Amino acid sequence: MSIDPVVAFFVLGLLAGLLRSDLKIPVALYETLSIYLLLAIGLKGGIALAQMNVSDILLPSLVIILSAALIPLFAFPILRYWGKLPRVDAGSIAAHYGSVSVVTYAVAVTYLLNKQVDYEGHMTVFLVFLEIPALLIGVVLARGVNNSTRWGVLIHEVLCGKAIVLLLGGLLIGCLADPNKMNALNTVYIDPFKGILSLFLLEMGLVTASRFASVRSAGVFLIVFGITVPICAALLGITTGYLLDLSLGGTTLLAVLYASASYIAAPATMRIAVPEANPALSIGAALGITFPFNIVLGIPLYYWLATQLYAYAGAH
């Protein structure tokens, strides 16, 4: 039995946290690693985007955004009526699950690279696009449409948040820069990517362990929700990717994007837009349940499901 070393770093951090080790990653280093990963992913997407006709992805982008918008709309009534959660908490959690996780995406990319499975390089574009609409839908679900919502502040927080600025900025740099000069940056942004990601996941394991208390207090419902909703979302992503004629790798990445839950952009946005929502529930579910599930089991599961569909259809 072999284990992906990148995932192994996450497990190491998780175990260290559960064993109450004094292992800690300095906050400044964690911030630096997150900036690096966001920029590197954006640059990779931009480089791929520069090699294709942008008009070719306009229609797929629209379909993918509209399809992904179903996820928070699907999650909200489940949280509201089966979970018996207040409207603000249901809307906040729905926004987290409609949005995406950059780190989960990065692990999925590494997983495909290890399997030597190709994917469309412009998938990073969808990573940027999917971050925004789910947060706006989640706010509307949580608050309804009324005069108390500070839409200007909210939109500024969504569009100017660190994740979007770095992803979109990296995307534009990679797309517009001279390809020959971009090659000089490979030793910084391309070659060390997996090593940096593994160190970041060590910290994520520690953070995830610290969220287990919130998960236990939320009860069985949130645990079941945090696993079954991502699987349903992944099935939607696989179907959408197949219908858009994406490659097997591209469809797997789309499934991972749909199945992931945000724990960076969404908490910051909800803090401003829905301050009365309990962040322990949303972050606990996204980071304490869905993130480790996706990292360890979800990504291989979504790849296997996509493989079965493509083999059955004989498409690729």
ZINORJO-V338428 format. One record per backbone hydrogen bond with DSSP energy under -1.0 kcal/mol. NH is the residue of the N-H (numbers start at 1). CO is the residue of the C=O. If there is no record, write none. Layout:
nh=NH co=CO
nh=NH co=CO
This chain:
nh=8 co=4
nh=9 co=5
nh=10 co=6
nh=11 co=7
nh=12 co=8
nh=13 co=9
nh=14 co=10
nh=15 co=11
nh=16 co=12
nh=17 co=13
nh=18 co=14
nh=19 co=15
nh=20 co=17
nh=21 co=16
nh=30 co=26
nh=31 co=27
nh=32 co=28
nh=33 co=29
nh=34 co=30
nh=35 co=31
nh=36 co=32
nh=37 co=33
nh=38 co=34
nh=39 co=35
nh=40 co=36
nh=41 co=37
nh=42 co=38
nh=43 co=39
nh=44 co=40
nh=45 co=41
nh=46 co=42
nh=47 co=43
nh=48 co=44
nh=49 co=45
nh=50 co=46
nh=52 co=49
nh=56 co=53
nh=57 co=54
nh=61 co=57
nh=62 co=58
nh=63 co=59
nh=64 co=60
nh=65 co=61
nh=66 co=62
nh=67 co=63
nh=68 co=64
nh=69 co=65
nh=70 co=67
nh=71 co=68
nh=73 co=69
nh=74 co=70
nh=75 co=71
nh=76 co=72
nh=79 co=75
nh=80 co=76
nh=81 co=77
nh=82 co=78
nh=83 co=78
nh=85 co=79
nh=90 co=86
nh=91 co=87
nh=92 co=88
nh=93 co=89
nh=94 co=90
nh=95 co=91
nh=96 co=92
nh=97 co=93
nh=98 co=94
nh=99 co=95
nh=105 co=101
nh=106 co=102
nh=107 co=103
nh=108 co=104
nh=109 co=105
nh=110 co=106
nh=111 co=107
nh=112 co=108
nh=113 co=109
nh=114 co=110
nh=115 co=111
nh=116 co=113
nh=117 co=112
nh=123 co=120
nh=125 co=122
nh=127 co=123
nh=128 co=124
nh=129 co=125
nh=130 co=126
nh=136 co=132
nh=137 co=133
nh=138 co=134
nh=139 co=135
nh=140 co=136
nh=141 co=137
nh=142 co=138
nh=143 co=139
nh=144 co=140
nh=149 co=146
nh=151 co=149
nh=154 co=150
nh=155 co=151
nh=156 co=152
nh=157 co=153
nh=158 co=154
nh=159 co=155
nh=160 co=156
nh=165 co=161
nh=166 co=162
nh=167 co=163
nh=168 co=164
nh=169 co=165
nh=170 co=166
nh=171 co=167
nh=172 co=168
nh=173 co=169
nh=174 co=170
nh=175 co=171
nh=176 co=172
nh=177 co=173
nh=182 co=178
nh=183 co=179
nh=185 co=182
nh=186 co=183
nh=188 co=185
nh=189 co=185
nh=190 co=186
nh=191 co=186
nh=193 co=190
nh=196 co=192
nh=197 co=193
nh=198 co=194
nh=199 co=195
nh=200 co=196
nh=201 co=197
nh=202 co=198
nh=203 co=199
nh=204 co=200
nh=205 co=201
nh=206 co=202
nh=207 co=203
nh=208 co=204
nh=209 co=205
nh=210 co=206
nh=211 co=208
nh=215 co=211
nh=216 co=212
nh=217 co=213
nh=218 co=214
nh=223 co=219
nh=224 co=220
nh=225 co=221
nh=226 co=222
nh=228 co=224
nh=229 co=225
nh=231 co=227
nh=232 co=228
nh=233 co=229
nh=234 co=230
nh=235 co=231
nh=236 co=232
nh=237 co=233
nh=238 co=234
nh=239 co=235
nh=240 co=236
nh=241 co=237
nh=242 co=238
nh=243 co=239
nh=244 co=240
nh=245 co=242
nh=246 co=241
nh=251 co=247
nh=252 co=248
nh=253 co=249
nh=254 co=250
nh=255 co=251
nh=256 co=252
nh=257 co=253
nh=258 co=254
nh=259 co=255
nh=260 co=256
nh=262 co=96
nh=268 co=264
nh=269 co=265
nh=270 co=266
nh=271 co=267
nh=273 co=269
nh=274 co=270
nh=277 co=274
nh=282 co=278
nh=283 co=279
nh=284 co=280
nh=285 co=281
nh=286 co=282
nh=287 co=283
nh=288 co=284
nh=289 co=285
nh=290 co=285
nh=291 co=286
nh=293 co=289
nh=294 co=290
nh=295 co=291
nh=296 co=292
nh=297 co=293
nh=298 co=293
nh=299 co=294
nh=301 co=297
nh=302 co=298
nh=303 co=299
nh=304 co=300
nh=305 co=301
nh=306 co=302
nh=307 co=303
nh=308 co=304
nh=309 co=305
nh=310 co=306
nh=311 co=307
nh=312 co=308
nh=313 co=309
nh=314 co=310
nh=315 co=310
